[in-house]
Amino acid sequence: MRSTRIAISAAMLGALALPVLSATTASAAPAAVSAAPASSCSSLPPLPYAVHAKAVTIRSKASSKSTALGVLYKSHTFSVAKKSGNWLYITDKSTGVKGWVSGTYVYRDIQMCLD
């Protein structure tokens, strides 16, 4: 009697689950076909460097104790020529001053892709 109940219960569960499974696969198929292709994060160029403070001191050497040459403001445009540890050698395009700035305040934002 006990084995008969188990067999009947399994058969009933199988019969109930079959329409549910076929309905979900039928409705999921069109969604997969109409989905837009995902773009790869590796194909995106890195974000530009930006000043993440009101202003940063431009220095003669990659050290906070070196001579100050100027100030790089948040609104200024600049280019990065090289890196040394946490320091960046930049050219301030607004003023023409060249020197080192701390990477603590000047860095690239990161991109996050959800593929």
N, C-alpha and C positions, 0 to 999 in steps of 0.2 A: 504494500500500500504506500509505503514511504517513497519508494523509487518511482511509483506512478505519479505521485504529486510533483516530484522534482521534474520529471519528464514533461508533464503538462505545463508547469510553470515556465520552464525553459522554452517550450514551444510558443506559449502565449507571449513571452517577452520578445522572442524573435519576430513574431508576427506583428507586434506593436512597433518594434524598432525599425523594421524594414521600410514602411512608408515614410517615416521621419528621415531616415538616411537618404532615401531617394529624392525626397523633396529638397533637402539641403544641398545635395550635389547638383541637382537641376538648377536651383536658383543661384548657386555659386559659379557655375560655368559661364554665364553671360557676363558676370562682373569681372572675371579674369580676362575675358577677351576685350572688354572695353576699357581696361585700366591703361593709363598713360605710362609709357616707358620711363623708368627712373634714370636720372642722370648720375654719373659717378662723381664722387667728391674729388677724386684724384685728378680729374680733368679741369677743375676750377683753379684759377691763379690765386696765389696767396694774397691776403688782404694787405693794403699798404700800411706802413708805419704811421703812428699817430701819437701826438702828445696827450698823455692822460693826466695832466695837471694844468694849472693856470699858466705856469711858465717853468722852464727848466734852464739851468745855467749851462752854457757852452764853455767847456774847459780846454786848456792847452794839451793836457795829457789825460789818460784814462784813470783819473784819480780825483777824489773829492777835495784833496788838498792842493791841487794844481791851480794855476792862475785862471781866473775867469776871463773869457774873451767876449762874451755876449750873453744874450738871453734868447731862448727859443720859446716863443709864445704859442699857445694852442692854435691860433689862427694862421700861423706861418706855414708855408709849404717848405719842404726840405727833402733832400735825398740822402740815402744811407750808402756810404762807400764801402765800409768794412766793419767788422765786429771784433772786439777783444774782450773775452769774458762776458761780463754784463754791461759793457760799454759799447756805444755806437759812434763811429766817426761820421759826422753829418756835414752837409752844406746847407745852410739856411738860404733858400732861394729869395726870401724877402729882403735880407740884409747882405747876403754874400759872405757871411762869417762861416768859417770852417773850424770844426773842433769836435771834441768828445762830449757826449751826453750820456747820462745814466740810463740803462735799460729798465730800471725800475719805473721810470716815468714815461719813457718812449718805447713803445712796443707795438706789435701787430695784434689785432684782435684775432680770435680763432673762429673758424667756421665749423659748424656742426651739421653734418648731413644725416638724415634719417632715411636710410634706404629700406 
